[in-house]
Amino acid sequence: MPSLRLGLLVFLLIFTIPPGWCQPSFNADDMGVYIRDWLVCGPFPNQSPRVGSVSLEDYRSEGFDKDFLAPLGGESNVDPIVGDSFTDPSTGRTYEWKELQSEDDLISFENYFEENDHVDAYAFTHIGSPDEKRLILSVGSNDGIRVFLNGELVHSHLILRWLGKDTDYVPVTLRKGTNRLLIKVDESGGDWGFSARFLDNEETIQSIRGNIETHSKLRVVTRGDHLAVFFG
């Protein structure tokens, strides 16, 4: 009888856990490895016409600063699981958080979403850290990107550009335990997506200094409230 009860308990545990019980997660100790597993949500309408040329001065993005996740408590508070959904009261459209497991370091929203022009979308994951760590979050995006870590906006870059790797360096501090990472990607037209990985803080800063001295190609560097410089 005890073995029967144990078997029944195991059966119930396996088959009654909801599909959204698990969330994607990434270990911060995997330095230099691109994050490929995400929960994604979108696409959200973004009236972002190009007027005249494609320069940033002519670019307008209504969705970049809009908090589409307000029905869930907002971009700063979201902590979704697979299958979580909500309805946008302004459009009546329902959105759901779904898994995206990429086979490539570049996360392609262009191929994932059918609607992929003049839109915005989110990607979310948990970052596990055995202790408090000061790291560089290295991201790339097409087009603009906003990054929230544990609810704090740590990076915001409205830009028109090609999708690539390691174009923005963002110094961040991970808490001991679980950290919430939310990335929002803005899209005008053409390709659409992003990349993200963590790099060693000191090694990256030294590399940047070396690039300055040798006049090599540099990146976007954001250092909290103290430094925000665009190189090249």
N, CA, C and O of each residue as an XYZ file, in Angstrom:
928
protein
N       0.812     -1.221      0.000
C       0.000      0.000      0.000
C       0.847      1.275      0.000
O       0.541      2.200     -0.753
N       1.945      1.358      0.852
C       2.781      2.559      0.822
C       3.370      2.829     -0.553
O       3.442      3.978     -0.989
N       3.802      1.748     -1.251
C       4.399      1.945     -2.572
C       3.358      2.459     -3.563
O       3.679      3.250     -4.450
N       2.108      2.007     -3.413
C       1.035      2.470     -4.284
C       0.777      3.958     -4.059
O       0.590      4.718     -5.008
N       0.771      4.358     -2.798
C       0.565      5.767     -2.479
C       1.700      6.626     -3.038
O       1.470      7.713     -3.567
N       2.932      6.118     -2.911
C       4.088      6.855     -3.425
C       3.996      7.015     -4.936
O       4.284      8.082     -5.478
N       3.586      5.930     -5.617
C       3.449      5.997     -7.068
C       2.380      6.980     -7.485
O       2.549      7.716     -8.457
N       1.273      6.995     -6.750
C       0.189      7.927     -7.051
C       0.643      9.368     -6.841
O       0.290     10.256     -7.615
N       1.435      9.594     -5.780
C       1.931     10.936     -5.496
C       2.853     11.420     -6.609
O       2.750     12.565     -7.048
N       3.751     10.555     -7.065
C       4.658     10.912     -8.156
C       3.867     11.239     -9.410
O       4.164     12.208    -10.109
N       2.836     10.408     -9.697
C       1.990     10.632    -10.878
C       1.325     12.002    -10.807
O       1.298     12.742    -11.791
N       0.786     12.334     -9.626
C       0.101     13.612     -9.471
C       1.065     14.782     -9.622
O       0.721     15.803    -10.218
N       2.273     14.632     -9.082
C       3.261     15.698     -9.191
C       3.654     15.946    -10.634
O       3.818     17.093    -11.049
N       3.806     14.875    -11.400
C       4.242     14.993    -12.787
C       3.156     15.587    -13.656
O       3.426     16.451    -14.490
N       1.937     15.134    -13.466
C       0.871     15.488    -14.398
C      -0.012     16.648    -13.952
O      -0.908     17.057    -14.690
N       0.225     17.179    -12.765
C      -0.576     18.330    -12.345
C       0.225     19.616    -12.319
O      -0.333     20.681    -12.052
N       1.534     19.544    -12.593
C       2.335     20.758    -12.680
C       1.956     21.491    -13.945
O       2.025     20.899    -15.023
N       1.563     22.740    -13.872
C       1.140     23.483    -15.061
C       2.287     23.666    -16.032
O       3.448     23.657    -15.623
N       1.979     23.837    -17.338
C       3.007     23.989    -18.351
C       3.947     25.153    -18.076
O       5.116     25.106    -18.459
N       3.457     26.187    -17.422
C       4.286     27.351    -17.188
C       5.064     27.298    -15.887
O       5.530     28.333    -15.411
N       5.220     26.107    -15.293
C       5.883     25.987    -14.006
C       7.351     26.364    -14.100
O       7.907     26.941    -13.166
N       7.973     26.047    -15.208
C       9.398     26.312    -15.371
C       9.631     27.629    -16.099
O       8.832     28.060    -16.930
N      10.745     28.248    -15.759
C      11.174     29.465    -16.434
C      12.586     29.252    -16.963
O      13.356     28.491    -16.378
N      12.933     29.912    -18.055
C      14.311     29.820    -18.522
C      15.240     30.465    -17.510
O      14.869     31.440    -16.857
N      16.434     29.932    -17.377
C      17.401     30.508    -16.454
C      18.803     30.357    -17.025
O      19.051     29.507    -17.881
N      19.708     31.185    -16.544
C      21.076     31.193    -17.044
C      22.007     31.409    -15.864
O      21.705     32.196    -14.966
N      23.144     30.712    -15.861
C      24.117     30.825    -14.783
C      25.129     31.913    -15.115
O      25.793     31.852    -16.150
N      25.245     32.895    -14.252
C      26.150     34.017    -14.506
C      27.607     33.586    -14.567
O      28.442     34.310    -15.110
N      27.925     32.416    -14.016
C      29.304     31.926    -14.083
C      29.694     31.493    -15.492
O      30.877     31.322    -15.785
N      28.706     31.316    -16.362
C      28.997     30.945    -17.759
C      29.406     32.199    -18.531
O      28.726     32.633    -19.461
N      30.526     32.756    -18.121
C      31.006     34.015    -18.682
C      31.308     33.875    -20.169
O      31.953     32.916    -20.591
N      30.841     34.827    -20.952
C      31.134     34.837    -22.373
C      30.181     34.027    -23.220
O      30.238     34.096    -24.448
N      29.300     33.254    -22.590
C      28.347     32.420    -23.326
C      27.082     33.232    -23.601
O      26.522     33.850    -22.695
N      26.641     33.225    -24.845
C      25.429     33.974    -25.192
C      24.185     33.266    -24.644
O      24.096     32.039    -24.669
N      23.251     34.040    -24.162
C      22.011     33.499    -23.606
C      21.061     33.187    -24.756
O      20.728     34.063    -25.554
N      20.626     31.926    -24.833
C      19.806     31.494    -25.970
C      18.370     31.136    -25.603
O      17.509     31.080    -26.481
N      18.100     30.894    -24.325
C      16.763     30.468    -23.896
C      16.038     31.623    -23.208
O      16.522     32.186    -22.226
N      14.871     31.959    -23.744
C      14.123     33.113    -23.259
C      12.624     32.832    -23.242
O      12.138     31.931    -23.925
N      11.909     33.618    -22.453
C      10.469     33.775    -22.633
C      10.276     35.053    -23.430
O      10.915     36.065    -23.141
N       9.412     35.021    -24.420
C       9.204     36.209    -25.249
C       7.719     36.557    -25.295
O       6.851     35.700    -25.130
N       7.461     37.833    -25.525
C       6.084     38.316    -25.584
C       5.992     39.450    -26.595
O       6.814     40.366    -26.595
N       4.987     39.378    -27.450
C       4.801     40.400    -28.479
C       4.129     39.781    -29.699
O       3.574     38.685    -29.627
N       4.185     40.490    -30.811
C       4.713     41.842    -30.982
C       3.663     42.896    -30.628
O       2.460     42.675    -30.760
N       4.154     44.035    -30.181
C       3.291     45.155    -29.827
C       3.394     46.235    -30.896
O       4.482     46.482    -31.416
N       2.287     46.879    -31.232
C       2.306     47.885    -32.304
C       3.185     49.072    -31.944
O       3.155     49.571    -30.819
N       3.961     49.509    -32.912
C       4.878     50.619    -32.689
C       4.873     51.513    -33.917
O       5.468     51.174    -34.940
N       4.215     52.636    -33.819
C       4.192     53.575    -34.929
C       5.537     54.285    -34.997
O       5.785     55.254    -34.279
N       6.403     53.779    -35.878
C       7.759     54.317    -35.948
C       8.142     54.625    -37.389
O       9.042     53.986    -37.934
N       7.473     55.596    -38.019
C       7.768     55.883    -39.421
C       9.129     56.531    -39.606
O       9.628     57.221    -38.717
N       9.714     56.305    -40.755
C      10.946     56.990    -41.116
C      10.566     58.185    -41.989
O       9.850     58.046    -42.981
N      11.047     59.321    -41.612
C      10.738     60.538    -42.352
C      11.994     60.976    -43.086
O      12.985     61.347    -42.457
N      11.959     60.936    -44.400
C      13.136     61.326    -45.165
C      14.220     60.281    -45.085
O      14.032     59.161    -45.558
N      15.350     60.620    -44.497
C      16.477     59.699    -44.402
C      16.250     58.718    -43.263
O      15.225     58.770    -42.584
N      17.220     57.816    -43.055
C      17.110     56.838    -41.983
C      17.957     57.257    -40.782
O      18.275     56.421    -39.936
N      18.320     58.512    -40.693
C      19.110     58.977    -39.559
C      18.257     58.974    -38.298
O      17.030     59.043    -38.364
N      18.920     58.895    -37.156
C      18.201     58.847    -35.888
C      17.391     60.116    -35.654
O      16.348     60.080    -35.002
N      17.872     61.235    -36.185
C      17.149     62.493    -36.014
C      15.773     62.448    -36.674
O      14.855     63.155    -36.257
N      15.633     61.611    -37.707
C      14.361     61.499    -38.418
C      13.505     60.347    -37.892
O      12.386     60.132    -38.357
N      14.038     59.612    -36.922
C      13.371     58.400    -36.460
C      12.513     58.696    -35.233
O      12.956     59.355    -34.293
N      11.297     58.203    -35.261
C      10.398     58.359    -34.124
C       9.835     56.992    -33.754
O       9.384     56.242    -34.620
N       9.864     56.675    -32.464
C       9.375     55.383    -32.002
C       8.445     55.582    -30.816
O       8.896     55.835    -29.699
N       7.149     55.469    -31.062
C       6.172     55.661    -29.992
C       6.198     54.513    -28.987
O       5.884     54.703    -27.812
N       6.573     53.325    -29.451
C       6.540     52.169    -28.574
C       7.754     52.011    -27.692
O       7.697     51.285    -26.699
N       8.858     52.671    -28.023
C      10.111     52.474    -27.296
C       9.962     52.819    -25.821
O      10.457     52.090    -24.960
N       9.293     53.911    -25.525
C       9.126     54.350    -24.136
C       7.799     53.908    -23.521
O       7.551     54.163    -22.343
N       6.957     53.257    -24.293
C       5.655     52.835    -23.774
C       5.782     51.518    -23.023
O       6.419     50.578    -23.499
N       5.176     51.458    -21.856
C       5.195     50.242    -21.045
C       4.017     49.353    -21.443
O       2.909     49.510    -20.930
N       4.267     48.425    -22.357
C       3.208     47.530    -22.823
C       2.829     46.488    -21.771
O       1.790     45.838    -21.893
N       3.654     46.325    -20.749
C       3.409     45.301    -19.732
C       2.675     45.854    -18.513
O       2.631     45.204    -17.468
N       2.106     47.035    -18.640
C       1.379     47.650    -17.528
C       0.301     46.741    -16.934
O       0.133     46.737    -15.714
N      -0.447     45.960    -17.753
C      -1.459     45.072    -17.172
C      -0.870     43.992    -16.259
O      -1.595     43.394    -15.463
N       0.445     43.737    -16.368
C       1.108     42.741    -15.521
C       1.853     43.385    -14.357
O       2.580     42.708    -13.630
N       1.674     44.680    -14.183
C       2.397     45.379    -13.138
C       3.525     46.240    -13.653
O       4.186     46.935    -12.882
N       3.751     46.199    -14.969
C       4.762     47.050    -15.571
C       6.077     46.353    -15.841
O       6.348     45.276    -15.310
N       6.883     46.977    -16.668
C       8.179     46.414    -17.054
C       9.090     46.194    -15.847
O       9.905     45.271    -15.851
N       8.965     47.018    -14.831
C       9.835     46.921    -13.662
C       9.455     45.778    -12.722
O      10.262     45.380    -11.882
N       8.254     45.254    -12.850
C       7.776     44.246    -11.901
C       7.517     42.877    -12.511
O       7.230     41.925    -11.785
N       7.611     42.761    -13.817
C       7.214     41.526    -14.471
C       8.144     40.368    -14.092
O       9.360     40.537    -13.997
N       7.551     39.194    -13.878
C       8.290     37.959    -13.587
C       7.468     36.800    -14.149
O       6.906     36.013    -13.387
N       7.396     36.689    -15.469
C       6.445     35.768    -16.108
C       6.887     34.318    -16.083
O       8.064     34.008    -15.897
N       5.920     33.444    -16.273
C       6.168     32.033    -16.535
C       5.513     31.692    -17.867
O       4.679     32.442    -18.374
N       5.897     30.565    -18.420
C       5.353     30.143    -19.708
C       3.834     30.053    -19.626
O       3.291     29.423    -18.719
N       3.159     30.680    -20.568
C       1.705     30.616    -20.610
C       1.008     31.786    -19.964
O      -0.196     31.963    -20.149
N       1.740     32.596    -19.205
C       1.126     33.808    -18.654
C       0.594     34.669    -19.798
O       1.253     34.814    -20.827
N      -0.580     35.232    -19.620
C      -1.167     36.046    -20.685
C      -1.887     37.249    -20.087
O      -2.197     37.278    -18.896
N      -2.142     38.226    -20.927
C      -2.874     39.413    -20.507
C      -3.483     40.067    -21.735
O      -3.073     39.802    -22.864
N      -4.454     40.913    -21.502
C      -5.132     41.619    -22.588
C      -4.813     43.103    -22.520
O      -4.913     43.727    -21.464
N      -4.432     43.650    -23.651
C      -4.183     45.085    -23.751
C      -5.533     45.793    -23.789
O      -6.284     45.618    -24.749
N      -5.861     46.587    -22.771
C      -7.184     47.223    -22.729
C      -7.418     48.215    -23.861
O      -8.564     48.492    -24.213
N      -6.348     48.752    -24.434
C      -6.518     49.751    -25.491
C      -6.841     49.126    -26.846
O      -7.452     49.769    -27.700
N      -6.427     47.864    -27.042
C      -6.656     47.201    -28.331
C      -7.529     45.963    -28.221
O      -8.073     45.498    -29.223
N      -7.670     45.417    -27.005
C      -8.422     44.184    -26.825
C      -7.649     42.952    -27.247
O      -8.200     41.851    -27.253
N      -6.398     43.114    -27.595
C      -5.581     41.998    -28.063
C      -4.940     41.278    -26.880
O      -4.486     41.914    -25.928
N      -4.907     39.945    -26.946
C      -4.325     39.136    -25.882
C      -2.906     38.719    -26.248
O      -2.636     38.312    -27.378
N      -2.006     38.827    -25.276
C      -0.604     38.458    -25.466
C      -0.228     37.346    -24.490
O      -0.741     37.288    -23.373
N       0.666     36.469    -24.922
C       1.080     35.333    -24.102
C       2.602     35.205    -24.107
O       3.252     35.418    -25.131
N       3.158     34.853    -22.950
C       4.590     34.591    -22.848
C       4.880     33.174    -23.346
O       4.297     32.203    -22.864
N       5.779     33.072    -24.308
C       6.107     31.786    -24.914
C       7.615     31.543    -24.882
O       8.413     32.475    -24.783
N       7.977     30.268    -24.968
C       9.392     29.907    -24.966
C      10.028     30.161    -26.331
O       9.423     29.917    -27.375
N      11.243     30.649    -26.296
C      12.058     30.756    -27.502
C      13.430     30.177    -27.172
O      14.178     30.746    -26.377
N      13.751     29.049    -27.783
C      15.049     28.410    -27.605
C      15.806     28.521    -28.923
O      15.537     27.793    -29.878
N      16.741     29.431    -28.951
C      17.453     29.737    -30.188
C      18.609     28.768    -30.418
O      19.280     28.351    -29.474
N      18.832     28.420    -31.672
C      19.986     27.610    -32.045
C      21.179     28.490    -32.391
O      22.256     27.992    -32.720
N      20.981     29.787    -32.314
C      22.021     30.736    -32.681
C      22.211     31.751    -31.561
O      21.304     31.976    -30.759
N      23.385     32.359    -31.509
C      23.644     33.380    -30.494
C      22.786     34.619    -30.700
O      22.444     35.311    -29.741
N      22.441     34.895    -31.943
C      21.573     36.025    -32.260
C      20.115     35.583    -32.152
O      19.693     34.665    -32.856
N      19.356     36.219    -31.290
C      17.949     35.875    -31.100
C      17.139     36.593    -32.173
O      17.058     37.821    -32.176
N      16.543     35.833    -33.078
C      15.836     36.421    -34.218
C      14.350     36.572    -33.926
O      13.599     35.598    -33.972
N      13.930     37.794    -33.625
C      12.506     38.085    -33.553
C      11.904     38.127    -34.954
O      10.717     37.858    -35.142
N      12.732     38.465    -35.922
C      12.283     38.558    -37.313
C      11.683     37.239    -37.775
O      10.665     37.233    -38.467
N      12.299     36.126    -37.404
C      11.819     34.810    -37.820
C      10.765     34.242    -36.873
O       9.985     33.372    -37.261
N      10.740     34.731    -35.635
C       9.820     34.178    -34.645
C       8.421     34.766    -34.762
O       7.433     34.039    -34.661
N       8.329     36.059    -34.972
C       7.034     36.737    -35.039
C       6.632     36.995    -36.487
O       7.456     37.408    -37.304
N       5.358     36.749    -36.801
C       4.868     37.024    -38.156
C       4.815     38.523    -38.417
O       5.187     38.987    -39.495
N       4.352     39.276    -37.429
C       4.361     40.740    -37.550
C       5.738     41.228    -37.112
O       6.100     41.095    -35.942
N       6.497     41.784    -38.030
C       7.868     42.130    -37.676
C       8.356     43.460    -38.246
O       9.560     43.652    -38.418
N       7.449     44.367    -38.536
C       7.814     45.730    -38.920
C       7.028     46.716    -38.066
O       5.833     46.528    -37.840
N       7.688     47.759    -37.592
C       7.067     48.779    -36.743
C       6.415     48.141    -35.517
O       5.224     48.319    -35.261
N       7.223     47.397    -34.773
C       6.734     46.662    -33.607
C       7.781     46.690    -32.486
O       8.912     47.139    -32.679
N       7.373     46.201    -31.317
C       8.257     45.991    -30.175
C       7.967     44.618    -29.593
O       6.867     44.090    -29.760
N       8.954     44.035    -28.908
C       8.748     42.759    -28.229
C       9.693     42.671    -27.033
O      10.685     43.394    -26.941
N       9.351     41.763    -26.123
C      10.135     41.573    -24.903
C      10.732     40.171    -24.857
O      10.189     39.225    -25.428
N      11.868     40.060    -24.159
C      12.475     38.769    -23.844
C      12.841     38.778    -22.362
O      13.327     39.781    -21.839
N      12.602     37.647    -21.689
C      12.809     37.581    -20.242
C      13.526     36.294    -19.877
O      13.294     35.246    -20.479
N      14.400     36.384    -18.882
C      15.007     35.183    -18.320
C      15.457     35.468    -16.895
O      15.552     36.624    -16.482
N      15.732     34.404    -16.148
C      16.324     34.518    -14.826
C      17.828     34.304    -14.934
O      18.286     33.449    -15.692
N      18.588     35.074    -14.183
C      20.034     34.925    -14.122
C      20.407     34.516    -12.702
O      20.156     35.256    -11.750
N      21.004     33.340    -12.562
C      21.413     32.862    -11.253
C      22.863     33.224    -10.961
O      23.731     33.081    -11.822
N      23.122     33.693     -9.745
C      24.486     34.056     -9.360
C      24.770     33.546     -7.948
O      23.970     33.778     -7.041
N      25.907     32.846     -7.741
C      26.220     32.306     -6.415
C      26.538     33.389     -5.392
O      26.454     33.147     -4.187
N      26.901     34.576     -5.860
C      27.174     35.700     -4.971
C      26.995     37.000     -5.742
O      26.730     36.980     -6.944
N      27.135     38.109     -5.069
C      27.013     39.394     -5.751
C      28.180     39.565     -6.712
O      29.334     39.346     -6.344
N      27.874     39.959     -7.950
C      28.908     40.069     -8.976
C      28.779     41.384     -9.729
O      27.674     41.821    -10.050
N      29.905     42.003    -10.005
C      29.964     43.174    -10.879
C      30.433     42.684    -12.242
O      31.569     42.233    -12.388
N      29.549     42.775    -13.250
C      29.840     42.244    -14.578
C      29.487     43.269    -15.647
O      28.907     44.318    -15.366
N      29.853     42.934    -16.879
C      29.421     43.700    -18.036
C      28.367     42.882    -18.778
O      28.630     41.748    -19.178
N      27.190     43.448    -18.962
C      26.183     42.828    -19.821
C      26.405     43.373    -21.225
O      26.210     44.561    -21.480
N      26.811     42.502    -22.121
C      27.118     42.902    -23.495
C      25.945     42.530    -24.387
O      25.583     41.358    -24.488
N      25.354     43.527    -25.032
C      24.174     43.281    -25.861
C      24.356     43.884    -27.249
O      25.146     44.806    -27.453
N      23.608     43.341    -28.182
C      23.478     43.902    -29.517
C      22.009     43.895    -29.870
O      21.242     43.118    -29.303
N      21.599     44.747    -30.799
C      20.173     44.791    -31.124
C      19.929     45.437    -32.471
O      20.744     46.212    -32.974
N      18.789     45.098    -33.037
C      18.228     45.752    -34.221
C      16.723     45.865    -33.966
O      16.058     44.832    -34.039
N      16.126     47.027    -33.674
C      16.907     48.271    -33.687
C      17.239     48.675    -32.235
O      18.212     48.184    -31.661
N      16.433     49.564    -31.652
C      16.703     50.059    -30.312
C      16.519     48.998    -29.242
O      15.862     47.982    -29.464
N      17.117     49.249    -28.056
C      17.053     48.263    -26.977
C      16.932     48.952    -25.624
O      17.539     49.994    -25.377
N      16.130     48.340    -24.757
C      16.040     48.753    -23.357
C      16.257     47.513    -22.506
O      15.760     46.434    -22.832
N      17.006     47.667    -21.404
C      17.345     46.537    -20.543
C      16.952     46.856    -19.107
O      17.319     47.898    -18.563
N      16.192     45.932    -18.501
C      15.797     46.052    -17.104
C      16.409     44.893    -16.324
O      16.234     43.733    -16.695
N      17.123     45.202    -15.248
C      17.682     44.176    -14.377
C      17.085     44.344    -12.988
O      17.259     45.376    -12.340
N      16.375     43.308    -12.543
C      15.682     43.359    -11.254
C      14.796     44.604    -11.138
O      14.709     45.235    -10.085
N      14.146     44.929    -12.253
C      13.201     46.031    -12.265
C      13.797     47.392    -12.533
O      13.060     48.361    -12.716
N      15.118     47.493    -12.560
C      15.777     48.784    -12.791
C      16.168     48.920    -14.262
O      16.747     48.004    -14.846
N      15.850     50.059    -14.848
C      16.271     50.337    -16.218
C      17.762     50.641    -16.204
O      18.177     51.694    -15.720
N      18.578     49.718    -16.738
C      20.030     49.876    -16.700
C      20.607     50.299    -18.043
O      21.776     50.673    -18.127
N      19.792     50.242    -19.093
C      20.304     50.620    -20.412
C      19.138     50.971    -21.326
O      18.121     50.278    -21.349
N      19.299     52.055    -22.078
C      18.286     52.476    -23.041
C      19.000     53.121    -24.215
O      19.708     54.115    -24.050
N      18.812     52.554    -25.404
C      19.533     53.043    -26.587
C      18.607     52.984    -27.794
O      18.411     51.924    -28.388
N      18.039     54.134    -28.151
C      17.182     54.228    -29.333
C      18.066     54.487    -30.542
O      18.745     55.512    -30.614
N      18.057     53.559    -31.493
C      18.980     53.640    -32.615
C      18.445     52.811    -33.773
O      17.671     51.876    -33.571
N      18.857     53.155    -34.974
C      18.640     52.324    -36.157
C      19.975     51.688    -36.506
O      20.948     52.403    -36.743
N      20.048     50.348    -36.545
C      21.323     49.697    -36.827
C      21.108     48.249    -37.240
O      20.014     47.698    -37.117
N      22.195     47.645    -37.738
C      22.180     46.238    -38.102
C      22.236     45.387    -36.840
O      22.722     45.832    -35.801
N      21.734     44.160    -36.941
C      21.794     43.232    -35.820
C      23.198     42.650    -35.710
O      23.720     42.086    -36.672
N      23.798     42.786    -34.549
C      25.142     42.267    -34.329
C      25.349     41.909    -32.871
O      24.426     41.997    -32.061
N      26.559     41.506    -32.546
C      26.915     41.111    -31.187
C      27.797     42.180    -30.537
O      28.578     42.859    -31.203
N      27.646     42.304    -29.221
C      28.572     43.108    -28.418
C      28.689     44.548    -28.905
O      29.797     45.072    -29.025
N      27.584     45.178    -29.181
C      27.617     46.576    -29.607
C      27.369     47.548    -28.459
O      27.739     48.718    -28.553
N      26.750     47.083    -27.381
C      26.533     47.914    -26.196
C      27.092     47.183    -24.977
O      26.784     46.010    -24.761
N      27.905     47.863    -24.186
C      28.438     47.299    -22.945
C      27.754     47.981    -21.765
O      27.780     49.207    -21.651
N      27.149     47.194    -20.896
C      26.366     47.749    -19.789
C      26.878     47.190    -18.461
O      26.601     46.030    -18.157
N      27.611     47.963    -17.658
C      28.039     47.493    -16.338
C      26.832     47.275    -15.424
O      25.989     48.160    -15.277
N      26.756     46.102    -14.818
C      25.631     45.772    -13.947
C      26.150     45.053    -12.707
O      27.265     44.533    -12.695
N      25.334     45.033    -11.678
C      25.636     44.269    -10.478
C      24.543     43.234    -10.270
O      23.372     43.573    -10.097
N      24.938     41.972    -10.290
C      23.992     40.889    -10.039
C      23.890     40.636     -8.544
O      24.894     40.662     -7.832
N      22.690     40.395     -8.078
C      22.487     40.016     -6.694
C      22.839     38.540     -6.499
O      22.857     37.767     -7.457
N      23.112     38.165     -5.275
C      23.254     36.753     -4.955
C      21.889     36.093     -5.087
O      20.901     36.582     -4.539
N      21.835     34.976     -5.818
C      20.567     34.297     -6.023
C      20.009     34.547     -7.405
O      20.753     34.566     -8.385
N      18.706     34.738     -7.490
C      18.021     34.884     -8.776
C      17.838     36.350     -9.142
O      17.412     37.165     -8.324
N      18.171     36.666    -10.392
C      18.018     38.014    -10.923
C      17.070     37.986    -12.122
O      17.096     37.045    -12.916
N      16.239     39.014    -12.250
C      15.288     39.112    -13.358
C      15.856     40.001    -14.463
O      16.165     41.171    -14.232
N      15.992     39.440    -15.661
C      16.510     40.199    -16.800
C      15.429     40.318    -17.871
O      14.962     39.315    -18.409
N      15.040     41.550    -18.172
C      14.032     41.829    -19.194
C      14.651     42.716    -20.265
O      15.238     43.755    -19.963
N      14.514     42.295    -21.520
C      15.038     43.059    -22.647
C      13.892     43.406    -23.590
O      13.084     42.548    -23.945
N      13.832     44.665    -23.988
C      12.830     45.143    -24.933
C      13.538     45.584    -26.204
O      14.506     46.343    -26.148
N      13.058     45.111    -27.348
C      13.708     45.432    -28.621
C      12.721     46.139    -29.536
O      11.619     45.652    -29.788
N      13.137     47.285    -30.019
C      12.348     48.140    -30.897
C      12.671     47.810    -32.356
O      13.815     47.490    -32.679
N      11.679     47.887    -33.228
C      11.904     47.539    -34.639
C      11.197     48.516    -35.565
O      10.013     48.813    -35.402
N      11.946     49.001    -36.531
C      11.369     49.845    -37.573
C      11.054     49.002    -38.798
O       9.893     48.882    -39.190
N      12.073     48.421    -39.401
C      11.878     47.562    -40.568
C      13.131     46.759    -40.828
O      14.196     47.075    -40.298
N      13.014     45.721    -41.641
C      14.163     44.871    -41.925
C      14.375     43.844    -40.836
O      13.413     43.341    -40.255
N      15.633     43.526    -40.552
C      15.959     42.511    -39.554
C      15.554     42.994    -38.163
O      15.406     44.194    -37.930
N      15.374     42.033    -37.232
C      14.901     42.377    -35.888
C      15.358     41.308    -34.912
O      15.087     40.124    -35.113
N      16.046     41.714    -33.861
C      16.482     40.754    -32.866
C      17.495     41.353    -31.914
O      17.659     42.571    -31.843
N      18.182     40.471    -31.171
C      19.159     40.946    -30.194
C      20.113     39.815    -29.814
O      19.911     38.663    -30.201
N      21.135     40.150    -29.067
C      22.041     39.173    -28.471
C      22.413     39.668    -27.085
O      22.382     40.870    -26.821
N      22.770     38.731    -26.189
C      23.123     39.125    -24.826
C      24.045     38.088    -24.200
O      23.842     36.883    -24.351
N      25.053     38.573    -23.500
C      25.933     37.709    -22.719
C      26.615     38.547    -21.643
O      26.636     39.776    -21.717
N      27.175     37.863    -20.638
C      27.899     38.541    -19.571
C      29.397     38.395    -19.786
O      29.882     37.339    -20.191
N      30.128     39.483    -19.505
C      31.576     39.504    -19.637
C      32.199     39.957    -18.320
O      31.562     40.641    -17.519
N      33.452     39.565    -18.109
C      34.180     40.001    -16.923
C      34.346     41.522    -16.944
O      34.729     42.099    -17.962
N      34.060     42.150    -15.835
C      34.071     43.607    -15.774
C      35.457     44.193    -16.042
O      35.609     45.035    -16.926
N      36.463     43.758    -15.292
C      37.796     44.345    -15.410
C      38.423     44.058    -16.766
O      39.030     44.945    -17.367
N      38.284     42.832    -17.253
C      38.859     42.490    -18.554
C      38.242     43.333    -19.664
O      38.938     43.772    -20.580
N      36.942     43.555    -19.578
C      36.264     44.341    -20.614
C      36.689     45.804    -20.570
O      36.929     46.416    -21.611
N      36.783     46.367    -19.363
C      37.214     47.757    -19.230
C      38.638     47.925    -19.750
O      38.938     48.913    -20.420
N      39.513     46.972    -19.452
C      40.889     47.038    -19.958
C      40.911     46.974    -21.476
O      41.695     47.671    -22.119
N      40.052     46.139    -22.050
C      39.977     46.034    -23.508
C      39.523     47.350    -24.124
O      40.039     47.768    -25.161
N      38.559     47.999    -23.483
C      38.067     49.286    -23.977
C      39.176     50.332    -23.931
O      39.347     51.106    -24.872
N      39.926     50.352    -22.836
C      41.032     51.303    -22.719
C      42.079     51.058    -23.800
O      42.642     51.995    -24.366
N      42.329     49.773    -24.075
C      43.286     49.446    -25.123
C      42.813     49.905    -26.485
O      43.610     50.364    -27.303
N      41.516     49.783    -26.731
C      40.959     50.236    -28.009
C      41.061     51.751    -28.158
O      41.280     52.260    -29.257
N      40.902     52.465    -27.051
C      41.035     53.920    -27.096
C      42.462     54.301    -27.480
O      42.678     55.198    -28.295
N      43.436     53.605    -26.882
C      44.839     53.927    -27.124
C      45.276     53.576    -28.541
O      46.134     54.246    -29.115
N      44.683     52.520    -29.103
C      45.101     52.077    -30.437
C      44.153     52.561    -31.529
O      44.343     52.251    -32.705
N      43.128     53.326    -31.135
C      42.149     53.863    -32.093
C      41.420     52.742    -32.842
O      41.047     52.901    -34.004
N      41.224     51.619    -32.165
C      40.469     50.520    -32.762
C      38.982     50.831    -32.692
O      38.566     51.801    -32.057
N      38.198     50.007    -33.344
C      36.747     50.194    -33.326
C      36.229     49.999    -31.909
O      36.565     49.017    -31.247
N      35.417     50.930    -31.451
C      34.897     50.876    -30.099
C      33.388     50.696    -30.093
O      32.742     50.695    -31.140
N      32.844     50.543    -28.904
C      31.431     50.229    -28.729
C      30.738     51.290    -27.894
O      31.319     52.312    -27.530
N      29.483     51.011    -27.606
C      28.734     51.860    -26.681
C      29.037     51.401    -25.266
O      28.955     50.209    -24.970
N      29.378     52.314    -24.407
C      29.680     51.990    -23.025
C      28.759     52.789    -22.123
O      28.680     54.011    -22.245
N      28.068     52.123    -21.229
C      27.205     52.802    -20.273
C      27.658     52.428    -18.873
O      27.647     51.251    -18.511
N      28.061     53.424    -18.075
C      28.520     53.155    -16.717
C      27.646     53.904    -15.725
O      28.045     54.920    -15.157
N      26.462     53.385    -15.536
C      25.540     53.985    -14.582
C      25.291     55.450    -14.881
O      25.083     55.828    -16.034
N      25.311     56.272    -13.847
C      25.097     57.706    -14.017
C      26.405     58.451    -14.274
O      26.399     59.669    -14.454
N      27.523     57.730    -14.293
C      28.823     58.383    -14.343
C      29.383     58.513    -15.754
O      30.128     59.453    -16.031
N      29.044     57.596    -16.648
C      29.619     57.652    -17.985
C      28.668     57.021    -18.986
O      28.198     55.902    -18.785
N      28.389     57.732    -20.052
C      27.577     57.194    -21.141
C      28.138     57.776    -22.428
O      27.802     58.898    -22.807
N      28.991     57.014    -23.097
C      29.724     57.528    -24.250
C      29.538     56.616    -25.445
O      29.559     55.392    -25.312
N      29.354     57.216    -26.616
C      29.267     56.445    -27.856
C      30.579     56.584    -28.612
O      30.988     57.692    -28.959
N      31.240     55.451    -28.867
C      32.509     55.437    -29.585
C      32.287     54.848    -30.965
O      31.878     53.693    -31.086
N      32.550     55.621    -32.004
C      32.536     55.085    -33.355
C      31.183     54.645    -33.846
O      31.060     54.176    -34.978
